[in-house]
Amino acid sequence: MWFRLLPKLCILALLTAGPVCAKPFAVDGDTLHAKHARIRLANVCAPERGEPGYAEAKAKLTAIINAASSIYFDCSRQDRYGRLVCRMYVDSRLVTQSDISKVGGRGTSFCARAR
């Protein structure tokens, strides 16, 4: 499924009856919120709150979102927390692990299980 975020970042969430227009914000380095939609970036594992590198990963994801002229999500499923698991394309370029942070700390084992 492709979800295109329009110029002011509007998305159509799977779990809502209609479009949800809101600028997404980074919760951490691999999770976004946009009103009713919670999005987990596929194949990106960033430090969780309280882990070294958390602030830097969140700041990088925020900067990527703020600099984007277009954002697309390719969503494949929901995770066990109800988040949409999606690949994120910013200006037609896939956002990858190296764009956000190095994997480390507790996230390493979690990410190995999540894939």
ROKOLLO-496187 format. One record per residue: residue number from 1; x, y, z of N, C-alpha, C, O in turn. Coordinates in Angstrom, 3 decimals, decimal comma. Example, Ala and Ser with C-alpha at 12.3 -4.5 7.8 and 13.67 -1.06 7.14 Angstrom:
<sites>
[site 1; [13,190; -5,690; 7,800]; [12,300; -4,500; 7,800]; [13,200; -3,300; 7,800]; [14,236; -3,319; 8,465]]
[site 2; [12,850; -2,250; 7,080]; [13,670; -1,060; 7,140]; [12,900; 0,030; 7,870]; [13,409; 1,138; 8,039]]
</sites>
This chain:
<sites>
[site 1; [0,838; -1,176; 0,000]; [0,000; 0,000; 0,000]; [0,880; 1,236; 0,000]; [1,869; 1,302; 0,730]]
[site 2; [0,531; 2,187; -0,797]; [1,272; 3,449; -0,835]; [0,427; 4,541; -0,222]; [-0,745; 4,698; -0,566]]
[site 3; [1,008; 5,282; 0,667]; [0,366; 6,452; 1,234]; [1,246; 7,635; 0,895]; [2,425; 7,659; 1,248]]
[site 4; [0,684; 8,609; 0,219]; [1,471; 9,780; -0,121]; [1,112; 10,894; 0,840]; [-0,060; 11,202; 1,054]]
[site 5; [2,124; 11,481; 1,402]; [1,903; 12,646; 2,239]; [1,927; 13,855; 1,326]; [2,944; 14,137; 0,691]]
[site 6; [0,835; 14,559; 1,254]; [0,692; 15,719; 0,403]; [1,563; 16,856; 0,923]; [2,183; 16,716; 1,977]]
[site 7; [1,625; 17,981; 0,207]; [2,565; 19,039; 0,593]; [2,599; 19,356; 2,082]; [3,684; 19,566; 2,624]]
[site 8; [1,487; 19,399; 2,750]; [1,514; 19,651; 4,190]; [1,352; 18,365; 4,970]; [0,824; 18,359; 6,082]]
[site 9; [1,807; 17,290; 4,385]; [1,919; 16,007; 5,060]; [0,584; 15,471; 5,558]; [0,366; 15,353; 6,764]]
[site 10; [-0,305; 15,149; 4,627]; [-1,591; 14,533; 4,938]; [-1,456; 13,038; 4,700]; [-0,811; 12,625; 3,737]]
[site 11; [-2,039; 12,239; 5,540]; [-1,998; 10,803; 5,306]; [-3,388; 10,214; 5,430]; [-4,269; 10,775; 6,081]]
[site 12; [-3,558; 9,097; 4,804]; [-4,787; 8,336; 4,950]; [-4,427; 7,145; 5,827]; [-3,691; 6,255; 5,401]]
[site 13; [-4,933; 7,127; 7,024]; [-4,595; 6,067; 7,967]; [-5,498; 4,867; 7,747]; [-6,684; 5,026; 7,458]]
[site 14; [-4,955; 3,683; 7,879]; [-5,730; 2,468; 7,678]; [-6,863; 2,317; 8,684]; [-7,909; 1,754; 8,362]]
[site 15; [-6,665; 2,809; 9,878]; [-7,626; 2,548; 10,935]; [-8,668; 3,642; 11,113]; [-9,477; 3,574; 12,038]]
[site 16; [-8,662; 4,647; 10,246]; [-9,632; 5,722; 10,374]; [-10,563; 5,723; 9,178]; [-10,284; 5,089; 8,161]]
[site 17; [-11,655; 6,428; 9,304]; [-12,671; 6,447; 8,255]; [-12,309; 7,372; 7,108]; [-12,902; 7,259; 6,035]]
[site 18; [-11,374; 8,267; 7,283]; [-11,045; 9,206; 6,226]; [-9,647; 9,747; 6,386]; [-8,859; 9,242; 7,186]]
[site 19; [-9,340; 10,794; 5,607]; [-7,982; 11,342; 5,669]; [-7,707; 12,018; 7,002]; [-8,583; 12,635; 7,608]]
[site 20; [-6,474; 11,883; 7,433]; [-6,018; 12,519; 8,660]; [-4,874; 13,430; 8,251]; [-3,797; 12,953; 7,893]]
[site 21; [-5,097; 14,722; 8,301]; [-4,069; 15,666; 7,866]; [-3,380; 16,263; 9,078]; [-4,004; 16,957; 9,881]]
[site 22; [-2,136; 16,000; 9,200]; [-1,343; 16,546; 10,293]; [0,106; 16,335; 9,950]; [0,455; 15,361; 9,283]]
[site 23; [0,940; 17,218; 10,389]; [2,367; 17,049; 10,171]; [2,860; 15,984; 11,142]; [2,690; 16,136; 12,351]]
[site 24; [3,472; 14,904; 10,640]; [3,976; 13,870; 11,550]; [5,088; 14,421; 12,432]; [5,778; 15,372; 12,063]]
[site 25; [5,247; 13,822; 13,578]; [6,378; 14,164; 14,427]; [7,054; 12,899; 14,894]; [6,424; 11,850; 15,027]]
[site 26; [8,343; 13,009; 15,139]; [9,135; 11,868; 15,569]; [8,931; 11,621; 17,045]; [9,045; 12,536; 17,860]]
[site 27; [8,628; 10,375; 17,390]; [8,530; 9,970; 18,789]; [9,914; 9,557; 19,270]; [10,339; 9,894; 20,376]]
[site 28; [10,598; 8,825; 18,416]; [11,999; 8,480; 18,629]; [12,612; 8,350; 17,241]; [12,065; 8,904; 16,287]]
[site 29; [13,695; 7,658; 17,098]; [14,358; 7,583; 15,811]; [13,720; 6,655; 14,802]; [14,106; 6,663; 13,633]]
[site 30; [12,740; 5,844; 15,225]; [12,116; 4,917; 14,275]; [10,591; 4,881; 14,367]; [9,968; 3,980; 13,804]]
[site 31; [9,978; 5,838; 15,062]; [8,526; 5,887; 15,199]; [8,018; 7,305; 14,959]; [8,583; 8,280; 15,455]]
[site 32; [6,935; 7,394; 14,185]; [6,293; 8,666; 13,884]; [4,850; 8,639; 14,365]; [4,231; 7,576; 14,426]]
[site 33; [4,321; 9,789; 14,700]; [2,887; 9,932; 14,977]; [2,345; 11,011; 14,060]; [2,971; 12,054; 13,876]]
[site 34; [1,180; 10,757; 13,486]; [0,470; 11,753; 12,694]; [-1,003; 11,639; 13,062]; [-1,742; 10,862; 12,458]]
[site 35; [-1,414; 12,394; 14,028]; [-2,781; 12,384; 14,560]; [-3,169; 10,967; 14,985]; [-2,718; 10,515; 16,037]]
[site 36; [-3,991; 10,246; 14,207]; [-4,431; 8,912; 14,605]; [-3,509; 7,795; 14,132]; [-3,669; 6,650; 14,554]]
[site 37; [-2,568; 8,098; 13,280]; [-1,695; 7,055; 12,725]; [-0,374; 7,003; 13,483]; [0,285; 8,022; 13,688]]
[site 38; [-0,006; 5,805; 13,889]; [1,306; 5,570; 14,484]; [2,086; 4,735; 13,491]; [1,606; 3,688; 13,057]]
[site 39; [3,270; 5,173; 13,125]; [4,044; 4,533; 12,070]; [5,402; 4,125; 12,606]; [6,125; 4,940; 13,181]]
[site 40; [5,745; 2,866; 12,416]; [7,055; 2,309; 12,785]; [7,828; 2,118; 11,499]; [7,359; 1,430; 10,593]]
[site 41; [9,005; 2,715; 11,401]; [9,800; 2,582; 10,188]; [10,372; 1,176; 10,074]; [11,030; 0,682; 10,990]]
[site 42; [10,114; 0,545; 8,944]; [10,620; -0,811; 8,687]; [12,132; -0,751; 8,473]; [12,645; 0,187; 7,863]]
[site 43; [12,820; -1,736; 8,971]; [14,264; -1,888; 8,783]; [15,081; -0,733; 9,350]; [16,204; -0,496; 8,904]]
[site 44; [14,540; -0,020; 10,316]; [15,275; 1,027; 11,022]; [15,141; 0,746; 12,508]; [14,026; 0,645; 13,021]]
[site 45; [16,249; 0,621; 13,195]; [16,256; 0,410; 14,638]; [17,068; 1,521; 15,280]; [18,275; 1,628; 15,068]]
[site 46; [16,405; 2,328; 16,052]; [17,063; 3,446; 16,718]; [16,991; 3,238; 18,226]; [16,140; 2,491; 18,709]]
[site 47; [17,873; 3,888; 18,967]; [17,842; 3,763; 20,425]; [16,507; 4,231; 20,998]; [15,896; 5,180; 20,507]]
[site 48; [16,082; 3,552; 22,029]; [14,837; 3,905; 22,719]; [15,124; 4,994; 23,746]; [16,277; 5,267; 24,080]]
[site 49; [14,063; 5,602; 24,232]; [14,188; 6,651; 25,253]; [15,038; 6,131; 26,412]; [14,824; 5,025; 26,907]]
[site 50; [15,997; 6,939; 26,831]; [16,873; 6,562; 27,934]; [18,144; 5,854; 27,496]; [19,041; 5,645; 28,313]]
[site 51; [18,241; 5,481; 26,228]; [19,442; 4,821; 25,719]; [20,368; 5,851; 25,072]; [19,909; 6,882; 24,581]]
[site 52; [21,666; 5,569; 25,074]; [22,603; 6,490; 24,414]; [22,252; 6,623; 22,928]; [21,989; 5,628; 22,252]]
[site 53; [22,254; 7,839; 22,441]; [21,965; 8,085; 21,033]; [20,510; 8,381; 20,727]; [20,171; 8,691; 19,585]]
[site 54; [19,635; 8,289; 21,738]; [18,200; 8,529; 21,533]; [17,935; 9,930; 20,980]; [17,243; 10,084; 19,973]]
[site 55; [18,488; 10,950; 21,640]; [18,218; 12,340; 21,234]; [18,727; 12,615; 19,826]; [18,070; 13,310; 19,051]]
[site 56; [19,888; 12,076; 19,496]; [20,460; 12,297; 18,169]; [19,616; 11,632; 17,079]; [19,393; 12,217; 16,019]]
[site 57; [19,148; 10,411; 17,342]; [18,326; 9,696; 16,358]; [16,993; 10,419; 16,148]; [16,536; 10,562; 15,014]]
[site 58; [16,380; 10,867; 17,224]; [15,116; 11,594; 17,118]; [15,315; 12,906; 16,358]; [14,483; 13,277; 15,530]]
[site 59; [16,411; 13,603; 16,637]; [16,704; 14,865; 15,951]; [16,932; 14,642; 14,453]; [16,499; 15,454; 13,635]]
[site 60; [17,608; 13,548; 14,089]; [17,839; 13,257; 12,671]; [16,528; 12,963; 11,945]; [16,314; 13,445; 10,833]]
[site 61; [15,648; 12,174; 12,570]; [14,365; 11,872; 11,940]; [13,518; 13,137; 11,814]; [12,860; 13,341; 10,794]]
[site 62; [13,529; 13,977; 12,829]; [12,798; 15,244; 12,778]; [13,320; 16,120; 11,650]; [12,532; 16,725; 10,924]]
[site 63; [14,628; 16,197; 11,493]; [15,227; 17,011; 10,432]; [14,846; 16,480; 9,049]; [14,582; 17,259; 8,134]]
[site 64; [14,818; 15,152; 8,899]; [14,427; 14,542; 7,622]; [12,984; 14,916; 7,283]; [12,688; 15,281; 6,145]]
[site 65; [12,094; 14,827; 8,259]; [10,679; 15,165; 8,046]; [10,519; 16,643; 7,687]; [9,803; 16,987; 6,747]]
[site 66; [11,186; 17,504; 8,439]; [11,042; 18,942; 8,225]; [11,601; 19,405; 6,884]; [11,108; 20,376; 6,311]]
[site 67; [12,622; 18,722; 6,380]; [13,242; 19,117; 5,113]; [12,538; 18,522; 3,894]; [12,838; 18,900; 2,762]]
[site 68; [11,617; 17,608; 4,112]; [10,982; 16,885; 3,008]; [9,980; 17,742; 2,246]; [9,213; 18,506; 2,832]]
[site 69; [10,008; 17,594; 0,909]; [8,961; 18,220; 0,111]; [7,865; 17,196; -0,190]; [6,717; 17,565; -0,441]]
[site 70; [8,222; 15,909; -0,165]; [7,210; 14,857; -0,290]; [7,669; 13,631; 0,494]; [8,859; 13,324; 0,564]]
[site 71; [6,701; 12,946; 1,075]; [6,976; 11,732; 1,840]; [5,961; 10,678; 1,427]; [4,762; 10,942; 1,347]]
[site 72; [6,476; 9,464; 1,164]; [5,620; 8,323; 0,844]; [5,868; 7,235; 1,871]; [6,991; 7,063; 2,346]]
[site 73; [4,816; 6,498; 2,214]; [4,955; 5,330; 3,075]; [4,499; 4,107; 2,308]; [3,436; 4,118; 1,687]]
[site 74; [5,292; 3,058; 2,348]; [4,929; 1,751; 1,798]; [4,704; 0,845; 3,000]; [5,656; 0,327; 3,584]]
[site 75; [3,438; 0,658; 3,367]; [3,088; -0,057; 4,594]; [2,744; -1,508; 4,296]; [2,000; -1,804; 3,361]]
[site 76; [3,290; -2,402; 5,096]; [3,097; -3,833; 4,836]; [2,233; -4,529; 5,883]; [1,577; -5,525; 5,578]]
[site 77; [2,226; -4,017; 7,117]; [1,502; -4,729; 8,176]; [1,413; -3,840; 9,403]; [1,867; -2,696; 9,390]]
[site 78; [0,823; -4,378; 10,467]; [0,836; -3,735; 11,771]; [1,704; -4,565; 12,701]; [1,740; -5,791; 12,598]]
[site 79; [2,403; -3,894; 13,609]; [3,195; -4,643; 14,582]; [2,328; -4,976; 15,797]; [1,142; -4,646; 15,831]]
[site 80; [2,916; -5,619; 16,774]; [2,148; -6,066; 17,942]; [1,654; -4,909; 18,802]; [0,817; -5,110; 19,683]]
[site 81; [2,162; -3,695; 18,558]; [1,711; -2,521; 19,296]; [0,669; -1,717; 18,512]; [0,255; -0,645; 18,953]]
[site 82; [0,249; -2,227; 17,360]; [-0,762; -1,559; 16,557]; [-0,233; -0,489; 15,619]; [-1,012; 0,206; 14,967]]
[site 83; [1,087; -0,350; 15,544]; [1,670; 0,645; 14,640]; [1,741; 0,087; 13,226]; [1,956; -1,110; 13,038]]
[site 84; [1,560; 0,953; 12,231]; [1,776; 0,553; 10,846]; [3,277; 0,410; 10,636]; [4,038; 1,298; 11,021]]
[site 85; [3,713; -0,684; 10,037]; [5,124; -0,885; 9,743]; [5,322; -0,512; 8,281]; [4,784; -1,159; 7,383]]
[site 86; [6,102; 0,541; 8,055]; [6,210; 1,118; 6,712]; [7,650; 1,460; 6,361]; [8,462; 1,795; 7,223]]
[site 87; [7,941; 1,366; 5,061]; [9,161; 1,965; 4,524]; [8,814; 3,416; 4,235]; [7,729; 3,703; 3,730]]
[site 88; [9,712; 4,325; 4,544]; [9,457; 5,748; 4,311]; [10,377; 6,258; 3,208]; [11,596; 6,097; 3,265]]
[site 89; [9,763; 6,874; 2,209]; [10,504; 7,469; 1,097]; [10,357; 8,984; 1,205]; [9,245; 9,511; 1,208]]
[site 90; [11,477; 9,668; 1,293]; [11,491; 11,121; 1,366]; [12,080; 11,642; 0,065]; [13,217; 11,328; -0,287]]
[site 91; [11,289; 12,445; -0,644]; [11,701; 12,964; -1,951]; [12,204; 11,823; -2,845]; [13,252; 11,937; -3,482]]
[site 92; [11,448; 10,731; -2,882]; [11,702; 9,532; -3,694]; [12,912; 8,719; -3,253]; [13,347; 7,838; -3,994]]
[site 93; [13,465; 8,976; -2,086]; [14,624; 8,244; -1,575]; [14,238; 7,507; -0,299]; [13,664; 8,089; 0,621]]
[site 94; [14,562; 6,209; -0,260]; [14,252; 5,386; 0,907]; [15,082; 5,821; 2,109]; [16,300; 5,971; 2,010]]
[site 95; [14,421; 6,021; 3,237]; [15,117; 6,336; 4,484]; [15,602; 5,016; 5,074]; [14,817; 4,087; 5,261]]
[site 96; [16,899; 4,937; 5,364]; [17,507; 3,700; 5,849]; [18,118; 3,892; 7,235]; [18,121; 4,990; 7,791]]
[site 97; [18,622; 2,812; 7,760]; [19,265; 2,823; 9,077]; [20,371; 3,867; 9,143]; [20,477; 4,588; 10,135]]
[site 98; [21,188; 3,959; 8,115]; [22,320; 4,893; 8,152]; [21,878; 6,356; 8,170]; [22,657; 7,222; 8,568]]
[site 99; [20,659; 6,649; 7,751]; [20,139; 8,016; 7,812]; [19,779; 8,419; 9,237]; [19,770; 9,607; 9,562]]
[site 100; [19,485; 7,448; 10,080]; [18,983; 7,728; 11,427]; [20,050; 7,531; 12,499]; [20,397; 8,481; 13,200]]
[site 101; [20,572; 6,320; 12,639]; [21,552; 6,048; 13,690]; [22,185; 4,682; 13,494]; [21,755; 3,882; 12,664]]
[site 102; [23,216; 4,446; 14,283]; [23,788; 3,106; 14,367]; [22,929; 2,297; 15,328]; [22,343; 2,850; 16,258]]
[site 103; [22,855; 0,999; 15,106]; [22,101; 0,138; 16,017]; [22,972; -0,128; 17,232]; [24,168; -0,385; 17,098]]
[site 104; [22,386; -0,068; 18,402]; [23,165; -0,336; 19,601]; [22,281; -0,467; 20,821]; [21,087; -0,174; 20,770]]
[site 105; [22,870; -0,908; 21,912]; [22,137; -1,024; 23,166]; [21,028; -2,050; 23,086]; [21,119; -3,022; 22,337]]
[site 106; [19,989; -1,830; 23,855]; [18,868; -2,747; 23,938]; [18,216; -2,944; 22,572]; [17,698; -4,022; 22,279]]
[site 107; [18,241; -1,899; 21,730]; [17,613; -1,958; 20,420]; [18,171; -3,043; 19,527]; [17,462; -3,539; 18,651]]
[site 108; [19,417; -3,425; 19,723]; [20,031; -4,424; 18,863]; [19,286; -5,747; 18,925]; [18,958; -6,313; 17,882]]
[site 109; [19,014; -6,247; 20,105]; [18,323; -7,527; 20,214]; [16,857; -7,397; 19,819]; [16,300; -8,317; 19,222]]
[site 110; [16,226; -6,275; 20,140]; [14,836; -6,066; 19,748]; [14,705; -6,062; 18,228]; [13,812; -6,696; 17,666]]
[site 111; [15,599; -5,345; 17,581]; [15,514; -5,236; 16,132]; [15,786; -6,577; 15,451]; [15,191; -6,872; 14,414]]
[site 112; [16,642; -7,362; 15,999]; [16,912; -8,680; 15,428]; [15,659; -9,547; 15,505]; [15,398; -10,329; 14,591]]
[site 113; [14,878; -9,424; 16,581]; [13,642; -10,193; 16,720]; [12,542; -9,628; 15,845]; [11,697; -10,383; 15,364]]
[site 114; [12,525; -8,323; 15,623]; [11,435; -7,662; 14,906]; [11,474; -7,913; 13,407]; [10,442; -7,773; 12,751]]
[site 115; [12,597; -8,271; 12,846]; [12,713; -8,432; 11,392]; [12,163; -9,727; 10,911]; [12,191; -10,003; 9,711]]
</sites>
